[in-house]
Amino acid sequence: MKVAIVLFPGTNCEQDTKYAFELLGCETEIVWHKQNKISADLVVLPGGFSYGDYLRTAAIAKFSPIMKAVLEHAKNGGYVLGICNGFQMLLELSLLDGAMRRNESMNFISKYHKLKVISNKNKFLSNCNESEILNIPVAHGEGNYFTDQDTLKKLYDNEQVLLKYCDDYGNEINPNGSIDFIAGICDKNKKIFGLMPHPERACDLILGSNDGLKMLKGLVC
């Protein structure tokens, strides 16, 4: 499987993402944001601070030349994964529903956090069980996901809510104010995935968890 990882000025997780997918046997390529073509099975928009998060997160990145290729890839039914800043890009591009706000505490959060699998009826989380608890790092200042009630109902009706923040026992807790504790969603066709936590940073037990590798493996198998 070929994975294209898009690099923007300010991206800082491209090498972690490359390493994680290479552990899974994928052919990877880091693609500079000024390119206008992508040839891959999966496109990953990785984490970081594209363009320094000026204006608001991902507000400038969505105008990069590569985004036309990302939109075309998505239009043709290709898989897209947005992690942290990449999730914010998918929201800015309207490839996923909703918007991102500053953390409720107004502080940057960086720590391991437990996640509960809400739906595994998708390729991304196909290796996980429903209600399974995963241990994945978070690192964001604007991870407060929000959408209106009608859209929220639609997300639940279509099983597009994938992950929620929780404690060790699966009780939902909220580190950033995200509506309904949501940590990750997908589109209605279950081809485009966005999440704030960083599975690429949890791909080896020496890092504290390899749950992230289990998640990413679903996309390549």
N, C-alpha and C positions, 0 to 999 in steps of 0.2 A: 504494500500500500504506500502511495506517495503522499506526503504531508508537506504543505507549504505553510511556513510560519512568517507572517508579515512583520517587518521591522520598521518602526517609526522613530523619529527623533524623540528620545525620552523613554522608549521601551527598555525594560530591564529584565525581562523574563524569557527572552527568545532562546538563550542557550539552555536554560533549565528545561524549557519545552522541547527543544531539539533532543536533549539527552533522554528525556522521558520516553519520547516516541521511538528513539533508536533502541532503547531497552526492549521495546515491544517488536523490534525487527522491521520497523518502517524505514523507507527511504525518505529523508528529510531535506528540505531546502529552505534557507532563510531568504525571503524576498524583500528587497528594498521598496519602500512605499512609493517611490516615483516610477516604478515599473507599471506597465499598463496591461500585463498579461499574467495569468496564472494557469499552470497546468498541474493539477493535483486531484486526488480523490477527496482530500480533506483540507480545508483552509482553516488555520488557527490564527486568531487575533489575540496575541498574548498580553500579559499584564505589564504594568509600568505607568509612566506618566507622559503619554504622548503629547508633544509640544508643551511640556511643562504644566499640563492641565490648565493652561490659560483660558480665559472666558468661562469655561466649565469643562469637566472631563469629556474628552472625545469630540468636543465641539469643532475643533480644527481638523482633527484626523479624518473626519468623515468627508472632507473635501480633497484628500490626497488622491492622486491619479489611480492608485491601486484599487480604490474603492469601486470604481466602475467594473473592474474585473471580479471583485468580490460579489457585487450585486449580480453580475452575469452568471457567476458560478452558482449562486443561490437560486437564481431564476431557472437554471437548467437542472435543478434538483440535487446539486452537490451538497455535501455535508460541510457545515461551518461550526466552529467552536470558538466562543469568545470567553476569555478568562479575565476577570477583574476589569481592567481598562478595556479589554476586548468586549466584555459584556456591555459596558457603557457605549462602545462604538455601535454595537448591534441595535441598541435602543435609539441612538442618534440617527441611524440609518433607517429606522422603522422596520427592520427585519424581525424585531421582537417588540412586543407591546409593553408600554409602560415608560417610566422615566426614573432617573437616579437623583437623589438629593444628598446633601451633606448628612453625615452621621448625626443622629439625634444628640449625641453628647458634644458634637462639634470637635471631637478629637480623632486623631488617626488611630486605628486599631491594628495591631500586629501581634498575632498569637495563634496557637492551634485552637480550633474550635470544633465541637462535635456537630455533625449534620445528620439529619434523618432522611432516609430515602422515602419520598412520597409516592413516586410512580417509577416503576422499572419497565414500563411498556414502551420502551424506546431503545434505540441502539446504544446510546451513551451509557445508560445505567443497567444494561441487560445482564451484566455479571453480578449485580447486587440484588438483594432481596428487599421487598417492600418493608418499611419500618426498620431496616438495618441502620445501625449507627456507624458513621464514618468519622475519622479523625483527620481533618484537613486544615492547613493554615489559612488564615485570612490576613489581608494587609491592605487596608483602604481607608480613605477619608470621606469618600462619597459612595457608600454602599447601601444607602437607605432607599431600597426599591419601593416605588409607589405606582399605583394605577387606580383608576376609578372602579367603583363597585361593579358596574356592568362588565367591564373587561375582566375583573377578577373572577366573576362567576363563569365567564367564558373559558378562562384558563383552567378552572377546576373541571368544568363540564367536558373539556377536551383532553383532560389529563396532561396539561402543559406545565403544571406546577411540579417540579422534579425534586427539589431539596428544600428543607427548612432547617433553621438553626435550632439546636436542642442542647440539653445537658447530657451527662453520662448515661442517664436512664431513659432518654427519649422525650423528656418533658420539654416543650417548646419554650425557648428563651430568646431574647432579642438583643443582640450586641450593638445594633446600629439603628433601630427604629423601623426596619423594613416591614412593610405591610404584611400581616399574617405570617411573620417570621420567615418570609421567603428568601432563599439563598440562591435558587437557580430555576430557570424556566426553559421552555423550548417553544418553537412555532407549532402551528396546528398540524403541519405535515411531519413533524418530528425529525427534521433534517438540520435545524439550526438551534444550537444550544448556547445558553449563556449562564454563567455562574460567577459570583464574586469570590468564593474561596479558590485556592490555588492547588489543584490536584498534582501539577507538575512539581511541586515542592514536597510532595509526600509520595516519593517513588522508591524509597529505600528505608529499611528499618533504622539505619544509622542516622537518618534525618528525623526520626521520631514516629514515622508511620509510612507504610507502603499502600495505604488505602487509595491514594490517588492513582497509582498504577492500575489498580483493579478497575477504577472508573474509566480511565483512558483506554484500557484494553477492549472495552465494549465497542469503541469506535473503529477498531482495526481488525476485529475478528468476525 
